[in-house]
């Protein structure tokens, strides 16, 4: 995306599925999108347990400082009402270290084994941070409400998408085309707000001064 004359935007994520999704959501911006795989020496700070905002800003600032380019990072999670909002910021580590998406989905199903359908409400939340090498940073946020099924459904998406049933479409986020998901998802909502900010920054060139 973008050509050699465009400003560089670094996606500060090591998750290839997330990088693909973010790249698609940024389509059309006059930037040349790169990701951490293009900068093997860059190490992001470990994610904390306090807030999405702190985690997203920490990753974006580290990437911007290390590469000298504008950087974008996100932190997201699923908040299950029956679990008091957990796993939330710990979603990527739910069930223990070393699990893949399938394992984390299984762990969540076990945690909800005795919860009836009417109480399986949940939301996805995403915070996106944009940072310039000089330290300037801003965040946006998006959410989407849904209900967790009792078994996975669909082959698309990633994370908890196969369990996350979006009632207006009558499908899980894993069971709809990517472009449809982008229109309703938490990350899509946060990225639409982030695009407006990026457009303003790119027009003014303020981030690189």
Secondary structure, 3 states (H helix, E strand, C coil): CCCCCCEEEEECCCCHHHHHHHHHHCCCCCEEEEEHHHCCCCCCCCCCCCCHHHHHHHHHHHHHHHHCCEEEEEEEEEEEHHHCCCEHHHHHHCCCCCCCHHHHHHHHHHHCCCCCHHHCEEEEEEEEEEECCCCCEEEEEEEEEEEECCCCCCCCCCCCCCCEEEHHHCEECCCCCHHHHHHHCHHHHHHHHHHHHHHHHHHHCHHHC
